[in-house]
Amino acid sequence: MASLVEELVNVLVEENTIYGKLLDFGEQKKQIVIAADIGALEKLTALEQEASDALLVKSNKQASLLNDIATVLGKTQEQVTVTKLIGYLD
């Protein structure tokens, strides 16, 4: 199970990184809209879409890992969330 938890932690770190990028994109978008730079807005929108797609993949991986961990612990999917998992690991 340790490898599942380690993989989950890695996925969560990657998700956090992607969320950080999306926040940066939001700030950039604000400036681009103010400048009315349509070309830059199109490029940034494409980058946002790529980040969103990557986030969806990571989210699905997170759900899959939590399901696997729930199986190992003999719990249901509803009983194992990231927050609850922390309590189980204590």
C-alpha positions as CSV (number, residue, x, y, z in Angstrom):
1,M,0.0,0.0,0.0
2,A,2.9,2.3,0.6
3,S,3.6,2.5,-3.1
4,L,-0.1,3.5,-3.8
5,V,0.1,6.2,-1.2
6,E,3.4,7.5,-2.6
7,E,1.9,7.5,-6.1
8,L,-1.1,9.4,-4.8
9,V,1.2,12.0,-3.2
10,N,3.0,12.4,-6.5
11,V,-0.3,12.9,-8.3
12,L,-1.5,15.5,-5.8
13,V,1.8,17.4,-6.2
14,E,1.4,17.4,-9.9
15,E,-2.2,18.6,-9.6
16,N,-1.0,21.4,-7.3
17,T,1.5,22.4,-9.9
18,I,-1.1,22.5,-12.7
19,Y,-3.5,24.6,-10.5
20,G,-0.6,27.0,-10.0
21,K,-0.2,27.3,-13.7
22,L,-3.9,28.0,-14.1
23,L,-3.7,30.7,-11.6
24,D,-0.8,32.3,-13.5
25,F,-2.7,32.0,-16.7
26,G,-5.6,33.9,-15.0
27,E,-3.3,36.8,-14.2
28,Q,-1.9,36.8,-17.6
29,K,-5.3,36.7,-19.2
30,K,-6.3,39.7,-17.2
31,Q,-3.4,41.7,-18.7
32,I,-4.0,40.4,-22.2
33,V,-7.7,41.3,-22.1
34,I,-6.8,44.8,-20.9
35,A,-4.3,45.1,-23.8
36,A,-6.9,43.7,-26.2
37,D,-4.3,41.3,-27.7
38,I,-6.5,38.7,-29.4
39,G,-3.5,36.6,-30.7
40,A,-2.0,36.3,-27.2
41,L,-5.5,35.5,-25.8
42,E,-5.9,32.6,-28.3
43,K,-2.5,31.2,-27.3
44,L,-3.2,31.5,-23.6
45,T,-6.6,29.9,-24.0
46,A,-4.9,26.9,-25.8
47,L,-2.4,26.6,-22.9
48,E,-5.3,26.8,-20.4
49,Q,-7.1,24.0,-22.3
50,E,-3.9,21.8,-22.2
51,A,-3.5,22.4,-18.5
52,S,-7.2,21.6,-17.9
53,D,-6.9,18.4,-19.9
54,A,-3.8,17.4,-17.9
55,L,-5.7,18.2,-14.7
56,L,-8.5,15.9,-15.7
57,V,-6.1,13.1,-16.3
58,K,-4.5,13.6,-12.9
59,S,-7.9,13.8,-11.2
60,N,-8.9,10.5,-12.8
61,K,-5.6,9.0,-11.6
62,Q,-6.2,10.3,-8.1
63,A,-9.7,8.7,-8.1
64,S,-8.3,5.4,-9.3
65,L,-5.6,5.4,-6.7
66,L,-8.1,6.2,-3.9
67,N,-10.2,3.3,-5.1
68,D,-7.2,1.0,-5.0
69,I,-6.3,2.1,-1.5
70,A,-9.9,1.7,-0.4
71,T,-9.8,-1.9,-1.7
72,V,-6.5,-2.6,0.2
73,L,-8.0,-1.1,3.4
74,G,-11.2,-3.0,3.0
75,K,-13.2,0.2,2.8
76,T,-15.7,1.6,0.3
77,Q,-14.8,4.4,-2.1
78,E,-16.9,6.8,-0.1
79,Q,-15.0,5.9,3.1
80,V,-11.6,6.8,1.6
81,T,-10.9,10.4,0.6
82,V,-7.5,12.2,0.8
83,T,-8.5,13.8,4.1
84,K,-9.8,10.5,5.6
85,L,-6.7,8.7,4.3
86,I,-4.5,10.9,6.4
87,G,-6.4,9.8,9.5
88,Y,-6.1,6.1,8.5
89,L,-2.3,6.5,8.1
90,D,-1.9,8.0,11.6
